[in-house]
Amino acid sequence: MSNAPVVVTGVHMDLTDALKDTVCAKVERLMRHNPRIIRVHVELVYNRSRDHSREFAAQIRLEVPGPDIVVREESEDLYKSIDILIDKVDRQLRRRHRLEKEKRNHPKPTDLGDLGRAA
């Protein structure tokens, strides 16, 4: 398994040990799809607003070779936001792995033009 560091931060809220443990346990699921994950940043946000359906937000940034993956999810419950967020990132990692594998197994032919013909 990868030993990528997991950084969990809270914005406008105090992080409990239970929240940190939950996030770390969920992130371990992502490590099995891509062992080349460099670092994981998880930000948990409490938005004080009248709209309670978007009160809690969770954002993750996966540092992987190539473009980083950034996903954000908002809902009325923090644990629900974390679950949906991890599902979204899981789907993106699987899709990215599948596309890389497809590209590797089906390379496009190279047109050499006149160089490929015998004179």
Backbone hydrogen bonds, N-H to C=O, Kabsch-Sander energy under -0.5 kcal/mol:
donor,donor_aa,acceptor,acceptor_aa,energy
7,V,5,P,-0.6
7,V,40,V,-3.2
8,V,6,V,-0.6
9,T,7,V,-0.5
9,T,42,V,-2.6
11,V,44,L,-2.9
12,H,10,G,-0.5
20,K,16,T,-2.1
21,D,17,D,-2.6
22,T,18,A,-2.3
23,V,19,L,-2.5
24,C,20,K,-2.5
25,A,21,D,-2.3
26,K,22,T,-2.2
27,V,23,V,-2.4
28,E,24,C,-1.5
29,R,25,A,-0.6
29,R,26,K,-0.9
30,L,26,K,-0.5
30,L,27,V,-1.1
31,M,27,V,-1.0
32,R,28,E,-0.7
32,R,29,R,-0.5
33,H,30,L,-1.1
34,N,30,L,-1.3
37,I,34,N,-1.1
38,I,63,E,-3.2
39,R,63,E,-1.1
40,V,5,P,-2.4
41,H,61,R,-2.2
42,V,7,V,-3.4
42,V,40,V,-0.5
43,E,59,Q,-3.2
44,L,9,T,-2.9
45,V,43,E,-0.5
45,V,57,A,-3.2
46,Y,11,V,-2.0
47,N,45,V,-0.6
47,N,55,E,-3.4
48,R,46,Y,-0.7
49,S,47,N,-0.9
52,H,50,R,-1.2
54,R,51,D,-1.2
55,E,52,H,-1.0
56,F,75,S,-2.8
57,A,45,V,-2.7
58,A,73,E,-2.8
59,Q,43,E,-2.6
60,I,71,V,-2.6
61,R,41,H,-2.5
62,L,69,I,-2.9
63,E,39,R,-3.0
63,E,61,R,-0.6
64,V,62,L,-0.8
69,I,62,L,-2.0
70,V,68,D,-0.6
71,V,60,I,-2.2
73,E,58,A,-2.6
75,S,56,F,-2.7
81,S,77,D,-2.1
82,I,78,L,-2.2
83,D,79,Y,-2.2
84,I,80,K,-2.5
85,L,81,S,-2.4
86,I,82,I,-2.5
87,D,83,D,-2.0
88,K,84,I,-2.3
89,V,85,L,-2.4
90,D,86,I,-2.4
91,R,87,D,-2.2
92,Q,88,K,-2.2
93,L,89,V,-2.7
94,R,90,D,-2.3
95,R,91,R,-2.5
96,R,92,Q,-2.6
97,H,93,L,-2.4
98,R,94,R,-2.4
99,L,95,R,-2.5
100,E,96,R,-2.2
101,K,97,H,-2.3
102,E,98,R,-2.5
103,K,99,L,-2.4
104,R,100,E,-2.0
105,N,101,K,-2.2
106,H,102,E,-1.6
111,D,109,P,-0.5
112,L,110,T,-0.7
115,L,112,L,-1.5
116,G,113,G,-0.8
117,R,114,D,-1.0
